Amino acid sequence: MTTGPTVLSLRGATKRFGGLVAVNDMDFDVTEHEVLGLIGPNGSGKSTTLNLISGALKPTEGTISLRGTPISHLSAADIARRGIARTFQLVRLLPSMTVLENVRAGAVFGHRRRWGAEADAHAMRMLALVGLDRRANAHVGELTYIDTKRVELARVLASEPKVLLLDEWLAGLNPTELEEGIALIKRLRDEGRTIILVEHVMDAIRSLCDRCVVMSTGTKIAEGTPEEVLSDPEVIRAYLGDDDA
């Protein structure tokens, strides 16, 4: 179990859309170098929680803090500059640019800003990390699906985030690609990165996560190690009818 200093804290984080409570009174901490799994059935509020953390949405109530400093009032751009970066369920790349240019954007506009040759060298290191350095000059339209995901991940890593948010990064991969994707996230974990992982692939949850927070209909219903939460009767009930239960 990871017991480092707390990097990210949610206290009473709530998001309402009219009469719908998408996230209800969420409390959890993420410690340094920890991989935290945020899991639950479809529609349970996981991506909305990531949107609150990244600033895409503002909480209706509650606070989110980065190393003890509240950030939930800040814009998404300001939160990114403070060191929280994310991938998306639908890959968002700059289609008119090369692989290298996409990743360089992360280096230029990220938490620690780099320019010119320094930005290019840093972007190439991130491409090497995800196994795409040989495709640096390719246009993103030429890439396979998993390689577009690798480019997006390299771009996020180029911003040198303190907290990395991965929103179903493994979704849509075939079995071989899934093995490669899990191995890549393992490398990031072994480098000591702090990661929040929204995921439905239970093999990934079991092999990657130090702890899990389980959500159902916007509410936290369990928290603990993967083994603890996946054997919890309430979690099993919440997943009934879900292919990944």
N, C-alpha and C positions, 0 to 999 in steps of 0.2 A: 504493500500500500504506500502510495506517495504521501509524504508528510512535509513537503517544502512549504515556503511562504505562499500565502494566498495571492493570486494574481488577479482573479476576477470574482466578483461577488454579486449575486442577485438577491435583493431583499424585497419581498412583497411585489415583485414585478407582475403587473396586470395589464392586459390589453383588451379593451372592449371595442367592438364595432357595432354601434347602436345597442341592441339588446343582446348581442352575442358576446360572450366572454371567451375569447380565443386563448388567452393565457391568464390563469387565475392564481394570484398570490404565490408566485414562484420564488423559492429560496434555494440557492445552492452556491457553493464555492468551487473554484477551480484552482488547484495549487500548481506551483511552478514545475515544469517538466511532466505534467500529468496529461494523459489522454482520457478525457471524459466522454463517454457515450451518452447521447441524448436520444432515447429510443421510445417507441410507442406506436400504436396503430396509425394508419393514415388518418389525417384530420385531427390529430391529438394536440397540435399546437407547437410542434418541434421547430418548423421553419419560421413560424411567427416569433418564437423565442430567439432564434438566431437574428431575425430582423430587428428585434429590440436591442440585442447586444451590439449589432453593427451600426445601428442608427438609421436603418431604412425605415423603421417605425419608432415612434416615441411611446413610452409606457403611459397608460392612462393613470396608473398609480405605481408607487414603488420606486426603487432606485437600483441602478447598476453602477458598480464602481470598478475601476481599474487601478490596482495597487492602492486601494483606499481612497482614491479620488473619484467622486461622482462624474459619470460621463453621459448619463442618459438624457441630459439637456442639450448635448452637442449635436451638430450636424454629422451625417455619415462621413463626410470628407474629413472633418476634424477628428472623429473617432479613428478613422483609418490612419491619420497622421500620428496619432498617439500609440498606434501599434496593434490595432485589431483589423485583420484582413480575412476575406472569405472567398470561397468558391460558391457557385450557384448550381441549383438542380439542372437548369438549362445553361449550357456553356455560353459564356459571353466573351467573345473575342472581337478584335478589330479586323474585319474581314479584308480590308484593302492593304493590310500590312503583312510583312513577313513574320515568321516565327520569332526571330530575334527582336524585331521592332515591337512586337506585342509584349515580350518579356522586359525589354528595355523600359517600356512605359511604367512597369511596376517599380523599377529601380529609380526612375526619375520622379515619380509622383508619390512614392511610398513614405513609410515611417522615417527612414533615413534616406535623404535625397542624394542621388549620384548623377553625375553629368558626363557627357562625352565618352572618352575612352574608358574611364572608370566604370560608367554605366554599362557599356558594352561588355567589358570583361566580367563584371558581376553577373550580367544576364547570361553570358555563356556558362558561367559556373553553375547557375541554376538549371540551365538546359542540360548540362552534363549530369546533374543530380537526378533529373527525371528521365534521363536516357535519350534526349533529343538533340544533343549538340551537333549531330551530323545533319540535322534538318533545319539548321538555323536560318538558311536563306530561302527555304520553301515558303510558299504562301499558305495561309491556314486552310484555304479551300482545297488544298491537295491532301490534307491529312485524314487519317482514319479517325473514328470516333474517340477511341482511347487516347490517341495522340493529341486531339484538341483538348481533352481533359488534362493531359500532361502540360500542355502549353499554359492553360489557365492556372494550373498549380504552380508552375515555374514563375509566372508573372506575380502571383500572390507572394511566393517565397522571396522574390526579388525585392519586395518592399520591407523585408526583414521584420515580420510581425512578431510582437510579443505573444499574441494569441492568434492561432490559426483556426478558422471556422470552416469545416468541410461539410457542405450540405448535400448528402447522398452522392458523394463523389464516385462511389463504386457502382451506382445505378446504371443499368443498361449494358453492362459489360458481359461478354461471353465467358465461359469458365476459365479459359486460358488467360484472358485479359484480367479477370477477377483475381487470379493468383498473382499476376504481375502488379496489380493495383494494391493489393494487401501488402505485398513485399515492399512496395515503394513507401507506403504509409509507415510500415515498420521501421524503415530506414530513418524517416523523419522523427519517429518516436525515439529511436536509439540515439539520435543527435541531441536529444534533450528538449525538443520543442514542446510547447504547451498547445494542446489541440482539443477542440470540442468537435465531436464527430456525430452528425445526424446520419443514422444508417439503419437499413432494414436487413442487411446481410448478417445473419447471426454468427456465421463463422468469423466474420471480420470483428464483430463486437467481442467475441470470446478471445480472439487472438491479439487484439490491439488495445483494448480498454483497461485502464486501471480501475475505474469506477463507472457506474452507469446511473443516470437519472431517468426514470421511466415516467412518461406522461400519458394521460388518458383524458380525453375531453377537456384539455387545457390545464389539468391539475397534475401535480406530482403525486404519484401513487407509490413509488418505491425509490430507494437510493441505496447503493452498495456495490459490491463487486459484481462482475457479470454472473458468476455462479450463484450469488445470493439472489439477485433480482430475477434471474431467469427461472429460478425454482420457486419464486413467490407465488402463492395461489392467486392473489389479486392480479398480478401481472399476467399469469396464464389465462385468467378469465378475460382480461382486457384484450388479449391477442386471439381469443377464440374466433375462428372463422377467418383469421389472417393466415396466409400461406406460410408466413415465417414463424408462426407460433411454435 
